[in-house]
Amino acid sequence: MQVVATAGHVDHGKSSLVRALAGAGPGGPPGRSLDLDVAWAALPSGERLALVDVPGHERFVPTMLAGVGPVPAVLLAVAADEGWMAQTEEHLAAIDGLGVRHGVLAVTRSDLADPTLALRQARERVAKSGLRGIEAVTVSAKTGDGLDALTAALDRLVARLPVPDPGAPVRLWIDDAGAGGAGTVVTGTLAAGTVAVGDELVLTPSGHRVRVHGAEVAREGVERVSGVARVSLEVRGVPRGRFSRGMALVSPGRWTHTASVDVRTRFGEASGRLARQMTLHIGSAAVPVRLRPLGPDTARLTLNTRLPLHLGDAALLRDPARRAVAGVTVLDVRPPTLVRRDAGAARARELASWPDRPDGARILRRHGVLRRAELAVMGCAEPPSAVEIDDEWIADPGRWDELRGRLSAELARHCAANPLAPGLSLEAARLRLGLPSRRLVVALARPPMRVQDGRVYGPVPP
């Protein structure tokens, strides 16, 4: 299964289109998820497509973003008799900011007006976005004209969409929750990974553990489901009423739960011109944030709650007052503190060379030494070049050599100042090197350095 969300101006025929598509297959009529409607359509290839129908009114942009946020593709609707509208433009900007690069353009209500002008106008606007080159069709949900062409276009779209890793960590953003059986039924779009009945997941941001007691896809019970899919899960372990839109169910120990991130911004102006108080939209979450500009296209975001994030996550910053949006990419989920006067400028210079999705080698180079598990929860693979210190710790080769040199220098200074007590305690050495564990000091103390009785000694004088 794949999942596609609608987008477009209010009353441009999105819901009618979804009903017409779902009516052609076994999915049946749409089901409501709060103010998101969901329907399922059968495609000519035999694939089943979940359609998330979002509201088009400007007052419901946060709801629209909750529906579009976790999906890989959109069905952008533009009415033939009205053409491109302000809300169409805002929806396109949001889609672009979220990094959605797949979709189909549908010029609707073609029975009410010649769709030629609206089609040309929409293609021109879309060509300036990440959706450039998407297939376009004209259609009338009322008469059925073009419906087969649209279904075929959606089938081709689904065939082109990347298949996510079924072994990836689960992060199910919740957009609806209600009573179900002895537990709670939560609904959302599973973007990647696999959920099976019996699995244990963590509810964020509370951190409570829940057990999956049932799963449904397209109203049919299943034992396991892999993304991308529209799913409903019955979970137990947390009292009813504790679930709400914007929370997420995640694989334990696979995500960084953070309230501070460094991001790259994609906007028509420098980060310094963005509002200092904005809303971060990711998945179905909408979180107030405080923005501190770093470089022209980088910023530090301080969130009012912790979110489960990975490096490379795409999100959206929105300023409701200006109706302005900026796409962002998460560069660091464990950013350094900025306490020195020039720390912000130094951090901006560092981030300027980083790609939108930093790899494990770059992150390890910044930290110097990390636990293997720390790289995993940041969403990074262990680099082949890493120094394997022991079963728990790894290090960047350059930083490890630098630390060994610093330890030798610290021992020499200590010995010169304290000739009658030449050894440096493991704890003192750890603090001077800024290391998180004494085990790392022991690993650094290779000959001619040595460890004896909890102290580190330099080379024995001749």
C-alpha positions as CSV (number, residue, x, y, z in Angstrom):
1,M,0.0,0.0,0.0
2,Q,1.0,3.6,-0.6
3,V,-0.5,6.8,0.9
4,V,-1.2,10.0,-1.0
5,A,-2.7,13.2,0.6
6,T,-4.8,15.8,-1.2
7,A,-3.9,19.5,-1.3
8,G,-5.4,22.6,-2.8
9,H,-7.8,25.5,-2.2
10,V,-11.1,25.0,-0.4
11,D,-14.0,23.8,-2.6
12,H,-11.8,22.9,-5.5
13,G,-13.2,19.4,-5.6
14,K,-10.7,17.4,-3.5
15,S,-13.3,15.5,-1.5
16,S,-15.4,14.8,-4.5
17,L,-12.4,13.4,-6.2
18,V,-11.5,11.2,-3.3
19,R,-15.1,9.8,-3.1
20,A,-15.1,9.1,-6.8
21,L,-11.7,7.3,-6.6
22,A,-12.7,5.3,-3.6
23,G,-16.1,4.4,-5.1
24,A,-14.3,2.7,-8.0
25,G,-12.6,0.2,-5.7
26,P,-13.2,-1.9,-2.6
27,G,-12.0,0.8,-0.1
28,G,-15.5,2.1,0.4
29,P,-16.6,5.5,1.6
30,P,-14.1,7.7,3.4
31,G,-13.6,7.4,7.1
32,R,-13.1,10.4,9.3
33,S,-9.9,10.9,11.3
34,L,-10.8,14.0,13.3
35,D,-11.0,16.6,10.5
36,L,-9.0,14.4,8.0
37,D,-10.9,12.0,5.8
38,V,-9.4,8.8,4.6
39,A,-10.5,6.5,1.8
40,W,-9.0,3.6,-0.1
41,A,-8.9,3.0,-3.8
42,A,-8.0,0.0,-6.0
43,L,-5.6,0.8,-8.8
44,P,-5.4,-1.0,-12.1
45,S,-2.1,-2.7,-11.1
46,G,-3.9,-4.3,-8.1
47,E,-2.2,-1.9,-5.6
48,R,-4.3,-0.3,-2.9
49,L,-4.0,3.4,-2.3
50,A,-4.9,5.2,0.9
51,L,-6.1,8.8,0.2
52,V,-5.9,11.3,3.0
53,D,-8.2,14.2,2.2
54,V,-7.2,17.4,4.0
55,P,-9.2,20.6,4.5
56,G,-8.5,23.4,2.1
57,H,-9.6,26.4,4.2
58,E,-6.9,28.8,5.4
59,R,-8.1,28.4,9.0
60,F,-7.2,24.7,8.9
61,V,-3.6,24.8,7.5
62,P,-2.3,23.0,10.7
63,T,-4.7,20.2,10.0
64,M,-3.7,20.1,6.4
65,L,0.0,19.9,7.5
66,A,-0.9,17.0,9.9
67,G,-2.3,15.1,6.9
68,V,0.5,15.8,4.4
69,G,3.4,15.7,6.8
70,P,4.0,11.9,7.0
71,V,3.1,11.1,3.4
72,P,5.4,10.6,0.4
73,A,3.2,12.1,-2.3
74,V,0.3,14.5,-3.0
75,L,-2.7,14.9,-5.2
76,L,-2.8,18.6,-5.9
77,A,-6.3,19.8,-7.0
78,V,-7.0,23.1,-9.0
79,A,-10.5,23.9,-10.1
80,A,-10.9,24.6,-13.9
81,D,-13.5,27.4,-13.2
82,E,-11.4,29.2,-10.6
83,G,-7.8,28.4,-11.4
84,W,-4.8,29.0,-9.0
85,M,-5.8,30.6,-5.7
86,A,-4.0,32.0,-2.7
87,Q,-4.6,28.9,-0.6
88,T,-3.3,26.7,-3.5
89,E,-0.1,28.7,-3.3
90,E,0.2,28.3,0.5
91,H,-0.4,24.5,0.2
92,L,2.2,24.2,-2.5
93,A,4.8,26.2,-0.4
94,A,4.1,23.9,2.5
95,I,4.4,20.8,0.4
96,D,7.7,22.1,-1.0
97,G,9.0,23.0,2.4
98,L,8.2,19.5,3.7
99,G,10.3,18.0,0.9
100,V,7.5,16.2,-0.9
101,R,8.7,15.6,-4.4
102,H,6.1,13.2,-5.9
103,G,2.5,13.8,-6.9
104,V,-0.2,14.2,-9.5
105,L,-1.8,17.5,-10.6
106,A,-5.5,17.2,-11.1
107,V,-7.5,20.1,-12.8
108,T,-10.9,19.4,-11.4
109,R,-14.5,20.5,-12.3
110,S,-13.6,20.4,-16.0
111,D,-17.3,20.1,-16.7
112,L,-17.8,23.7,-15.5
113,A,-15.1,25.4,-17.6
114,D,-12.5,24.8,-20.2
115,P,-9.5,23.4,-18.1
116,T,-6.8,24.6,-20.6
117,L,-6.0,27.9,-18.9
118,A,-6.1,26.5,-15.3
119,L,-3.9,23.6,-16.4
120,R,-1.3,25.9,-18.0
121,Q,-1.3,28.2,-15.0
122,A,-1.0,25.3,-12.5
123,R,1.9,23.8,-14.5
124,E,3.8,27.1,-14.4
125,R,3.4,27.4,-10.6
126,V,4.3,23.8,-10.0
127,A,7.4,24.0,-12.2
128,K,8.9,26.4,-9.7
129,S,8.7,23.9,-6.9
130,G,10.0,20.5,-5.9
131,L,7.0,19.0,-7.7
132,R,8.2,20.1,-11.1
133,G,7.5,17.6,-13.8
134,I,4.6,15.8,-12.1
135,E,2.0,14.3,-14.3
136,A,-1.2,16.4,-14.9
137,V,-4.7,15.4,-15.8
138,T,-8.1,17.1,-16.2
139,V,-11.0,15.5,-14.5
140,S,-14.7,15.9,-13.5
141,A,-15.8,14.0,-10.4
142,K,-19.4,14.8,-11.3
143,T,-19.4,13.3,-14.9
144,G,-16.5,10.9,-14.4
145,D,-14.6,12.3,-17.4
146,G,-10.9,11.9,-16.9
147,L,-11.4,9.6,-13.8
148,D,-9.8,6.6,-15.5
149,A,-6.8,8.8,-16.6
150,L,-6.4,10.0,-13.1
151,T,-6.5,6.5,-11.7
152,A,-3.9,5.4,-14.2
153,A,-1.7,8.4,-13.3
154,L,-1.9,7.6,-9.6
155,D,-1.0,4.0,-10.5
156,R,2.1,5.2,-12.3
157,L,2.9,7.5,-9.4
158,V,2.7,4.6,-6.9
159,A,5.0,2.5,-9.0
160,R,7.6,5.3,-8.9
161,L,7.5,5.9,-5.2
162,P,10.5,4.7,-3.2
163,V,9.9,1.7,-1.1
164,P,10.9,2.4,2.6
165,D,13.0,0.1,4.7
166,P,10.7,-2.4,6.5
167,G,13.5,-2.7,9.2
168,A,13.7,1.0,9.8
169,P,12.8,2.4,13.3
170,V,9.0,3.0,13.7
171,R,7.7,6.6,14.1
172,L,3.9,6.7,13.8
173,W,2.7,10.3,14.1
174,I,-0.8,10.2,15.6
175,D,-3.6,12.2,14.0
176,D,-6.6,10.6,15.7
177,A,-7.2,8.6,18.9
178,G,-10.3,7.0,20.5
179,A,-11.6,4.2,22.6
180,G,-11.2,0.7,21.2
181,G,-11.7,-2.6,23.0
182,A,-9.8,-2.6,26.3
183,G,-7.3,0.0,25.0
184,T,-7.0,3.0,22.7
185,V,-7.1,3.0,18.9
186,V,-4.7,5.5,17.4
187,T,-4.5,6.3,13.7
188,G,-1.7,7.6,11.5
189,T,0.5,7.1,8.5
190,L,3.3,4.7,9.0
191,A,6.1,6.1,6.8
192,A,8.7,3.3,7.3
193,G,9.4,0.3,9.5
194,T,7.2,-2.5,10.6
195,V,4.6,-2.8,13.4
196,A,3.4,-6.2,14.6
197,V,0.8,-7.2,17.1
198,G,2.7,-7.7,20.4
199,D,5.3,-5.0,19.7
200,E,6.2,-2.6,22.5
201,L,6.4,1.1,21.5
202,V,7.1,4.3,23.3
203,L,4.5,7.1,23.4
204,T,6.2,10.5,23.0
205,P,6.7,13.0,24.5
206,S,5.5,11.3,27.8
207,G,7.8,8.3,27.4
208,H,5.2,5.8,28.5
209,R,5.5,2.3,27.0
210,V,2.5,0.7,25.3
211,R,1.8,-2.7,23.8
212,V,0.2,-3.2,20.4
213,H,-2.9,-5.5,20.8
214,G,-4.4,-5.1,17.3
215,A,-3.7,-3.6,13.9
216,E,-5.9,-2.6,11.0
217,V,-5.2,-1.5,7.4
218,A,-8.1,-0.4,5.2
219,R,-10.5,-1.6,8.0
220,E,-9.0,-5.2,7.8
221,G,-7.3,-6.8,10.8
222,V,-3.6,-7.7,10.2
223,E,-0.9,-9.2,12.3
224,R,1.9,-6.9,11.0
225,V,2.1,-4.0,8.7
226,S,5.1,-2.2,7.0
227,G,5.3,1.4,5.7
228,V,4.1,3.2,3.8
229,A,0.6,2.4,5.1
230,R,-2.4,4.1,6.7
231,V,-2.8,2.1,9.9
232,S,-5.0,1.9,13.1
233,L,-3.4,0.4,16.1
234,E,-5.1,-0.7,19.3
235,V,-2.6,-0.1,22.1
236,R,-2.7,-0.7,25.9
237,G,-0.6,0.5,28.7
238,V,-1.6,4.2,28.9
239,P,-5.0,5.4,30.2
240,R,-7.5,6.5,27.6
241,G,-7.5,10.2,27.1
242,R,-3.7,10.5,27.2
243,F,-3.4,10.4,23.4
244,S,-3.7,13.3,21.1
245,R,-2.8,14.5,17.6
246,G,0.9,15.4,17.4
247,M,2.1,12.6,19.7
248,A,4.1,9.7,18.2
249,L,4.6,6.0,18.8
250,V,8.2,5.1,18.3
251,S,10.5,2.1,18.5
252,P,12.2,2.1,21.9
253,G,15.8,3.3,21.9
254,R,15.9,4.2,18.2
255,W,15.2,8.0,18.3
256,T,16.8,11.1,19.9
257,H,14.2,12.8,22.0
258,T,15.3,16.4,21.9
259,A,14.0,20.0,22.5
260,S,17.0,21.6,20.8
261,V,18.1,21.2,17.1
262,D,20.2,23.0,14.6
263,V,18.6,23.2,11.2
264,R,19.2,24.4,7.6
265,T,16.4,26.7,6.4
266,R,15.1,26.8,2.8
267,F,13.4,30.2,2.5
268,G,13.3,33.2,0.2
269,E,15.2,35.2,2.7
270,A,18.0,34.8,5.2
271,S,17.3,33.1,8.5
272,G,17.9,36.4,10.3
273,R,14.7,37.7,8.7
274,L,12.5,34.9,10.0
275,A,10.3,35.5,13.0
276,R,11.9,34.6,16.3
277,Q,8.7,32.7,17.5
278,M,7.3,30.2,15.0
279,T,5.6,26.8,14.8
280,L,7.5,23.7,13.8
281,H,5.4,21.2,11.8
282,I,6.7,17.6,11.5
283,G,4.5,14.6,11.0
284,S,1.2,15.5,12.7
285,A,3.0,17.6,15.4
286,A,2.8,21.4,15.6
287,V,5.2,22.7,18.2
288,P,6.0,26.3,19.1
289,V,9.7,27.1,18.8
290,R,12.1,29.9,19.5
291,L,14.5,30.6,16.6
292,R,18.1,31.8,16.9
293,P,19.7,32.6,13.5
294,L,23.2,31.2,13.1
295,G,24.3,31.6,9.4
296,P,22.4,32.8,6.4
297,D,20.6,29.5,6.0
298,T,21.1,27.9,9.5
299,A,19.4,28.4,12.8
300,R,19.1,26.9,16.3
301,L,15.5,25.9,17.3
302,T,14.5,25.6,20.9
303,L,11.2,23.5,21.1
304,N,8.6,23.7,23.9
305,T,8.5,19.9,24.0
306,R,10.7,17.0,23.1
307,L,10.2,15.4,19.7
308,P,11.7,12.0,18.4
309,L,14.0,13.1,15.6
310,H,16.8,11.9,13.3
311,L,19.4,13.8,11.4
312,G,18.0,14.7,8.0
313,D,14.4,14.9,9.1
314,A,12.4,17.4,6.9
315,A,10.0,19.7,8.7
316,L,8.3,23.1,8.2
317,L,8.5,26.4,10.1
318,R,5.4,28.4,9.8
319,D,4.7,32.0,10.9
320,P,0.8,32.2,11.0
321,A,0.9,36.0,11.3
322,R,2.7,36.4,7.9
323,R,1.3,33.2,6.4
324,A,4.9,32.4,5.6
325,V,6.5,29.0,5.6
326,A,10.1,27.8,5.5
327,G,11.3,24.2,5.0
328,V,14.0,23.0,7.3
329,T,16.3,20.0,7.5
330,V,17.5,18.8,10.8
331,L,21.3,18.9,10.9
332,D,22.0,18.1,14.5
333,V,19.8,16.6,17.2
334,R,22.5,17.1,19.9
335,P,23.8,20.6,19.2
336,P,26.6,22.1,21.4
337,T,25.7,24.8,23.8
338,L,26.4,28.4,22.6
339,V,27.7,30.2,25.6
340,R,30.8,32.0,24.3
341,R,30.3,35.4,22.6
342,D,31.5,34.1,19.2
343,A,30.0,30.6,19.6
344,G,27.1,31.3,17.2
345,A,29.3,32.5,14.4
346,A,31.7,29.5,14.9
347,R,28.8,27.1,14.8
348,A,27.5,28.8,11.6
349,R,30.9,28.3,9.9
350,E,30.9,24.7,10.9
351,L,27.4,24.0,9.7
352,A,27.9,25.8,6.4
353,S,29.9,22.8,5.1
354,W,27.5,20.1,6.3
355,P,25.2,18.3,3.9
356,D,21.4,18.2,4.6
357,R,21.8,14.7,6.0
358,P,25.1,14.5,7.9
359,D,26.6,11.0,8.0
360,G,28.1,9.1,10.9
361,A,31.6,10.1,10.1
362,R,30.8,13.8,10.3
363,I,28.9,13.5,13.5
364,L,31.6,11.3,15.1
365,R,34.2,13.8,14.0
366,R,32.3,16.6,15.9
367,H,31.8,14.6,19.1
368,G,35.2,12.8,18.9
369,V,34.0,9.9,21.0
370,L,30.5,8.4,21.1
371,R,28.7,5.2,22.2
372,R,27.6,3.1,19.3
373,A,24.0,3.4,20.5
374,E,24.2,7.2,20.4
375,L,24.9,7.3,16.7
376,A,22.0,4.9,16.1
377,V,19.5,7.1,17.9
378,M,20.6,10.0,15.9
379,G,19.8,8.1,12.7
380,C,23.4,7.5,11.6
381,A,25.3,4.3,10.6
382,E,28.7,3.7,12.2
383,P,31.4,4.8,9.8
384,P,33.9,2.2,8.6
385,S,36.8,4.4,9.6
386,A,35.7,4.6,13.3
387,V,38.2,3.5,15.9
388,E,36.6,0.6,17.9
389,I,37.6,1.3,21.5
390,D,35.6,-1.5,23.0
391,D,32.1,-3.1,22.6
392,E,30.5,0.2,23.7
393,W,32.6,3.1,22.5
394,I,33.9,4.3,19.1
395,A,36.0,7.3,18.1
396,D,37.0,9.4,15.2
397,P,40.5,8.4,14.2
398,G,41.9,12.0,14.0
399,R,40.3,13.0,17.3
400,W,41.5,9.8,19.0
401,D,45.1,10.5,18.0
402,E,44.6,14.1,19.2
403,L,43.3,12.9,22.6
404,R,46.2,10.5,23.1
405,G,48.6,13.4,22.4
406,R,46.8,15.6,24.8
407,L,46.9,12.9,27.5
408,S,50.6,12.6,27.1
409,A,51.1,16.4,27.3
410,E,48.9,16.5,30.4
411,L,51.0,13.8,32.1
412,A,54.2,15.6,31.2
413,R,52.9,18.9,32.8
414,H,51.6,17.1,35.9
415,C,54.9,15.2,36.3
416,A,56.9,18.5,36.0
417,A,54.8,20.2,38.6
418,N,54.6,17.2,40.9
419,P,57.8,15.2,40.6
420,L,57.2,13.3,43.8
421,A,53.6,12.2,42.6
422,P,54.0,11.8,38.8
423,G,50.8,9.8,38.3
424,L,47.5,11.5,37.3
425,S,44.3,10.0,38.6
426,L,41.9,8.6,36.1
427,E,39.2,11.0,37.1
428,A,41.5,14.0,36.8
429,A,42.6,12.8,33.4
430,R,39.0,12.3,32.3
431,L,38.1,15.9,33.4
432,R,41.1,17.5,31.7
433,L,40.3,15.7,28.4
434,G,36.6,16.3,28.7
435,L,35.8,12.6,28.3
436,P,32.5,11.0,29.4
437,S,34.1,7.8,30.9
438,R,37.3,6.8,32.7
439,R,37.3,3.7,30.4
440,L,38.3,6.0,27.6
441,V,41.3,7.2,29.6
442,V,42.4,3.6,30.1
443,A,42.1,2.9,26.4
444,L,44.2,6.0,25.5
445,A,47.0,5.1,27.9
446,R,48.9,2.9,25.6
447,P,52.7,2.3,26.0
448,P,54.8,4.1,26.9
449,M,51.9,5.4,29.0
450,R,50.5,3.0,31.6
451,V,47.7,2.7,34.1
452,Q,48.4,1.4,37.6
453,D,46.3,1.6,40.8
454,G,43.8,4.0,39.3
455,R,46.4,6.5,38.1
456,V,47.9,7.2,34.7
457,Y,51.7,7.5,34.3
458,G,53.8,8.8,31.5
459,P,57.0,7.2,30.1
460,V,59.4,6.1,32.8
461,P,62.4,8.5,32.9
462,P,65.7,7.0,31.7
